[in-house]
Amino acid sequence: MQSLLKYAFNMLGSGPGQAPTLATPNASTLPPAGFAGLPFVSLLPAPDSKLQITFIRHKASSIPGISFSVEFSDTLGTGSWAVNASATESATSIDTSFERVTVTDSTVSPGRRFVRVRVSSP
């Protein structure tokens, strides 16, 4: 799974946020204008107070075998994770293979709210 995530989030290579090999540990978080790293999560300022996640993903045309789903939860419990169909998504092209994606939850977070990117391959 580690290799899939490094590949999916563009974390292999010699640039910022990347590692030269799969065996090299790498826990770099994606900077705001970055092109590699683990997803960056933030909370929008009040009054919105919505959870937002930004991550790098392969464009479907460059690697159709990987899927990305952004899921939210209030409890972290088993079965509590779900895609929020009302969340907004924007994507900015980085190059022919990658894009930077920002997903903003539609739920105002009065208390606990969690988000993750589920990456899978067939």
Secondary structure by P-SEA (a helix, b strand, c coil): caaaaaaaacccccccccccccccccccccccccccccbbbbbcccccbbbbbbbccccccccccbbbbbbbbcccccccccccccbbbbbbbccccbbbbbbbbccccccbbbbbbbbbcc
